[in-house]
């Protein structure tokens, strides 16, 4: 890559790294994994920077890379973490923490228990604000698949939230 390309990539990276990291966190629920996913996406973009024709589509390319990296990560059995019933140190949602923080914590916790593909659809649709067509394009699937994964993902989220959902509704 020549100096001009490196400069353009550095400017894009500086402008978008926080947003990409936030999206990755919403997908995986762990800031350390989010950093890894964002790094994977930016490395892939850097490798193909000279071949990118449409600079307006960079966000879509990086978003797709993050989603694919997250899904690939869940498929690697040697890297899977084991879930436990009780965590040694859990964050407290009681006391002086505001309702907004408690709601966010409950939603992120519930979202972490939704299957990866459905979680990706929910994050892209409701947290990234993409429509069905853009989500389908990002995930390289049909709009019908996005709709069915959205429906199943919302059902799984409702199920994982359980009684917390009623608490959240009454707090709104």
C-alpha distance (Angstrom), angle and dihedral (degrees) to the residues before:
residue distance angle dihedral
X1 . . .
X2 3.76 . .
X3 3.80 125.3 .
X4 3.81 94.5 -96.9
X5 3.83 92.1 53.1
X6 3.80 91.1 47.7
X7 3.80 90.1 51.3
X8 3.81 92.5 49.2
X9 3.79 91.5 48.8
X10 3.81 91.5 47.9
X11 3.80 90.7 51.7
X12 3.80 92.3 48.5
X13 3.80 91.2 46.9
X14 3.81 93.0 49.9
X15 3.80 91.7 48.4
X16 3.82 97.5 46.5
X17 3.82 108.2 28.7
X18 3.82 96.1 95.2
X19 3.81 93.7 48.0
X20 3.81 92.1 47.6
X21 3.80 91.2 47.7
X22 3.82 90.5 50.0
X23 3.79 91.3 51.3
X24 3.79 90.6 48.8
X25 3.81 90.3 50.7
X26 3.78 91.4 51.9
X27 3.79 88.8 52.5
X28 3.79 98.2 48.1
X29 3.81 106.5 19.3
X30 3.81 95.2 -135.0
X31 3.81 124.5 95.9
X32 3.80 93.3 -150.1
X33 3.80 92.4 52.7
X34 3.80 88.8 43.2
X35 3.80 89.3 57.3
X36 3.80 90.0 51.0
X37 3.80 92.9 47.9
X38 3.81 92.4 48.1
X39 3.79 90.7 47.9
X40 3.80 91.0 50.3
X41 3.80 90.4 51.4
X42 3.82 94.1 48.2
X43 3.81 92.5 46.3
X44 3.82 89.4 52.6
X45 3.80 89.9 49.0
X46 3.81 92.0 48.0
X47 3.80 91.0 53.0
X48 3.81 91.3 53.4
X49 3.81 98.7 34.5
X50 3.81 95.2 111.8
X51 3.80 91.5 49.8
X52 3.81 95.4 51.5
X53 3.77 107.9 109.3
X54 3.78 101.3 175.3
X55 3.81 108.0 53.9
X56 3.81 88.6 -178.3
X57 3.82 89.4 68.2
X58 3.81 96.1 55.7
X59 3.81 93.8 104.2
X60 3.80 91.1 53.4
X61 3.81 91.2 48.3
X62 3.82 92.9 50.1
X63 3.82 92.3 43.9
X64 3.81 90.6 51.6
X65 3.81 90.1 48.1
X66 3.81 91.6 52.2
X67 3.80 92.6 49.4
X68 3.79 92.7 47.2
X69 3.80 91.9 47.3
X70 3.81 90.6 51.4
X71 3.79 92.8 49.1
X72 3.82 91.5 45.4
X73 3.79 89.9 50.6
X74 3.79 91.6 55.5
X75 3.80 90.1 52.3
X76 3.81 94.5 57.4
X77 3.80 104.6 93.3
X78 3.80 95.7 -165.5
X79 3.80 90.8 59.4
X80 3.77 98.7 45.8
X81 3.72 116.7 118.5
X82 3.74 120.8 -139.6
X83 3.76 118.7 -119.9
X84 3.78 118.6 -129.7
X85 3.77 129.3 -160.9
X86 3.80 94.9 -131.0
X87 3.77 124.8 34.2
X88 3.80 116.9 -147.0
X89 3.81 93.5 -130.7
X90 3.76 116.8 22.0
X91 3.75 126.8 -177.9
X92 3.74 113.3 -109.8
X93 3.79 118.0 -127.9
X94 3.80 92.7 -173.1
X95 3.76 130.7 91.2
X96 3.76 123.6 26.6
X97 3.80 96.8 -2.9
X98 3.77 110.0 116.6
X99 3.77 126.1 -117.9
X100 3.78 91.2 -107.0
X101 3.79 92.2 58.1
X102 3.81 92.0 46.4
X103 3.79 90.8 49.5
X104 3.79 91.9 48.8
X105 3.79 91.9 47.8
X106 3.80 92.3 49.5
X107 3.80 92.4 47.8
X108 3.81 93.5 47.8
X109 3.79 90.1 47.7
X110 3.79 91.0 50.2
X111 3.79 91.6 44.8
X112 3.80 90.7 53.6
X113 3.82 89.1 61.6
X114 3.82 94.0 53.6
X115 3.85 114.6 98.0
X116 3.83 112.7 -94.7
X117 3.81 99.1 -110.4
X118 3.81 92.5 47.4
X119 3.81 90.1 44.9
X120 3.79 89.7 52.9
X121 3.81 91.0 52.5
X122 3.83 92.4 47.6
X123 3.80 93.0 48.5
X124 3.79 93.5 47.3
X125 3.81 94.4 44.5
X126 3.78 103.1 39.7
X127 3.79 107.1 20.1
X128 3.81 100.5 32.7
X129 3.82 91.6 36.9
X130 3.80 97.6 -130.3
X131 3.77 119.7 154.3
X132 3.81 123.9 -127.1
X133 3.81 94.0 -91.7
X134 3.81 94.9 49.2
X135 3.80 91.2 46.2
X136 3.81 90.4 50.5
X137 3.79 90.2 49.9
X138 3.80 92.2 48.5
X139 3.81 92.9 49.8
X140 3.82 93.8 38.0
X141 3.79 93.6 -125.8
X142 3.79 137.5 111.1
X143 3.78 124.5 -79.6
X144 3.80 88.2 -116.9
X145 3.79 89.7 58.2
X146 3.80 90.3 51.2
X147 3.80 90.6 50.7
X148 3.80 94.2 48.5
X149 3.82 92.6 44.2
X150 3.81 89.0 49.1
X151 3.79 91.3 51.9
X152 3.81 93.2 46.4
X153 3.79 91.8 43.2
X154 3.80 92.8 52.4
X155 3.81 89.9 48.0
X156 3.81 90.5 49.9
X157 3.81 90.6 47.6
X158 3.81 91.3 50.4
X159 3.80 90.0 48.8
X160 3.81 93.5 47.8
X161 3.81 91.7 48.6
X162 3.81 92.2 49.4
X163 3.82 111.2 159.5
X164 3.79 90.1 1.3
X165 3.80 88.4 71.9
X166 3.82 91.0 64.3
X167 3.81 89.8 48.7
X168 3.79 90.3 50.4
X169 3.80 92.5 49.6
X170 3.79 92.8 49.4
X171 3.82 90.7 48.8
X172 3.82 93.5 53.8
